[in-house]
Amino acid sequence: MSGEIAYIEDEKDVAEFVTYFLEKEGYRVLHFFRGEDFLKEMERLSPQLILLDLMLPGIGGFEVFHHIRAHPRYRNTPVIMLTVKDDPMDIVSGLEMGADDYVTKPFHPRELLARIRAVLRRASNLPSGGKPLQVGDLVLFPEKLTVEVHGTTIPLSLREFRLLEFLVRNRGKVVSRQQILDEVWGEDAFVTDRVVDVYVAHLRRKLGTLGQQIVTVRGVGYSFEPS
């Protein structure tokens, strides 16, 4: 058994086909037709990954995703969004919210399987813990996925933490957007460098006055420059 996947999809034929295919590949699939059904069962579940259709009846997919990320146990559970929407801004919006990937319908099941495996590979590469990393008034705690700014603890998503850690460990150096994508998202990621800019903007807001230490190098990428 490859792991448990929670799958939220209201189209019966699509759901049955995807469930059948993934179960043949060794996954245990827990299917829900509505977002409300999944939210009611969240407490008793521990999926390795969530497949979330955005065009759902009742509570929409984006709202379901908001509830997922607001739940402490699901803060770092990988989520792949599924939708017929293929507008670039819709894709960016989903990734801005913290989705791990975005697949547009119709899709080939082999493509979906590749995306699932890629996301799970990246998710398994969690920060290994160890000593806190401190630079001035900024302290990173790998085991907790938190950062301390002027003594105030701020929780980060897994990807936000990886991005900040990568910048801090390479402080004083210019790193390109592609280097960031390869390190933080992985070489098999299906995202663009626009997503890097979005995540940097989120980090700057969370870090407050220390956010200015993430310096934009026009046309190249970013550099972390401690005060």
N, C-alpha and C positions, 0 to 999 in steps of 0.2 A: 504494500500500500504506500503510495507516494505522499499522502497527506490529505487533509480535509479542506474542501473549498465550499464556502457559502456562496450561492449563486442566486441573485435576485433578478428575475426576468418574467415579464407578464405574457410574453408570446409563447403559447403552449408548444407549438411545433419546434420553434427554435430551442426552447428550454429542453425538450425531450432529446433533440438531436445532440446538443452540446453535452448534456448530462451523460448520454450513452457513450459518446466519444471519449470524454474525460475518464469515465469509469473504466473503459477498456484500457486506458493508459495507466490505470492503477490508483486514480484519485477517488476519494469518497466525496460525493457531491451532495450537499444539502440545499435543495431548491426551494425558493420562496417566490410566490407569484406577486406579492405586494411588499412594499417597503415596511409597512406596518407589521406584517407577519414576522419579518426578520427582527425588527426592533424589539418585539415582544419576547423573542427567544434569545436575545443577545447574551444575557447573563449566564445561560447554561452552555453556550457554545465557545469553542476555542479554535476557530478556523485558522489555517495557515495563510489563507488568502481569500479575498472577497471579489467576486465578479459582480459588478453593479451596473444594471441597465439604467439609463438616465430618464427615459421616457416611460415612467411608471404611472399607473392610475393612483389616485389618492395622494399620498406623500410622494413628491417627486424625488428623483435620484440625487440631485444636489443636496436636498434637505436631509435625505437619508445619510449621505456622506458626512454632512455636518454633525449628525448625531454619532456616527461612527468615530470620528476624530475627537469628539468631545468626551468620549468614554475613556477613562484611564487605561483600561485593558486593551483597547483597540487603537490607541494613539499611533502605534507603529505597525499595525497589521497592514500588509500590502493590499492595495485596492486597485483593480483594473476596471476602468469605466468602459461600458459598451453602449453605443448609440448610433442612430442613423445620421446624426448631425456630423458633418465633416467640415464645417466652417472653421478655419484656423483659430479664430477667437474663441470658439466653443472649446476647442482642444486646449488652448492656453488657459482658459478659465478653469477647466478641470484640473490641469496640472498645477495651476496657481494655488488651488485649494489643498493640494498635497496628494493628489492621486499619483500612483506609481506608473501608470501607463493608461493609454486611451486607444481603444480599438473601434473602428467604425464598421457598421453593418452595410452590406453583407461581408462576412469574412470567411476565409477558409479555416476549418478547424485546426489544420496544421499550423497556421499562422498564430491562432489563439494559443495553442499548446506551446509554441516557441516563446510567445510573450510571457506566459505563465511561468515557464521554466526560467526565463531570464530574470523575471522579477523575484522569484523565490531564491535564485542564486545570489542576487544582490542583497536580499533581506537576510540571508544566512551569514553574510559577512558583517555582522554587528561589531561595533566597537568592543574591543576585548577587555576593556576595563583598564586597570593599572592606575598609576598615580595621576592626580589632577594635573592639568597643564595650565600654568599661570604665566601671563604676560601683563605686567603692570596691574591694573585694577580689574583685569579680565581673567576669570578662572573657569576652565572647562572640566567637567566631571564625566568621563566616558561611561562609567557604570550607570549613572542616573540620567544621562542624556540631558543634562542641564548646564547652564552657564551662569556664573555669578558675576554681576556687574556692580561695582561699588558696594559689594556686600549683599546685594539683592539677588535672590535666586530666580532665574527665568527658565521655564521648561522649553525645550526645543523638540521639533520633530526629528526623526532619525536623519532625514536628508539635510535638514538645516544644521544639525550638529556636525554631520560629515563635512559639509561645505565649510563651516566655520573652522573646524579642526584642520582641514586641508590648507586653508588660507593662513591660519596661525602657524602651523608647522613650516610653512614656506614664507614666513614673514620676511619682508624686505625684498622678496623676489616677485617678478611679474609672472603671473600664470595666465595662460590663455583660456578662453571659454571652452575650447575643445579639451584642454587638459583637465579642466574642472568636470566636464561631462564624463570623460573617461574614468576619472577617479571617483566621483560621487555617484554617478548614474551607471557607470559601467560601459564598456565598449559596445555592448549589445543593446544599449538603450535606444528607444525610438522617440527621442525628444530633440528639440532644436536649442541653439544657444540662447534664444529668446527666454527660455525657461530659466537659464542661469541668472539673467538679469532680474527676473521676477523674484527669485529666491534671495538674491543679494539685497534687493529692496526690502524684503520681509525681514532679513537679518538686521539691516541697518535700523529699521524701526524698533525691533526688539532690544537692540543694544543701546538705544538712546544716544547719549552724547558720545559713547565709544564707537557708535556706528560709523562715524567719520573716518575711523582708522582703516576701513575698507575703501581703498582708493580706486577709482575707475581709471584705467589706462586706455585712453581712447583708441579704438581700432584693434585692440589686442585682448584685454581682459581686465584682471584685477590684481591688486597688491595689498597685502595687510601691512600697514605702516604704524607700529606702536608709537604713541606719543613720547 
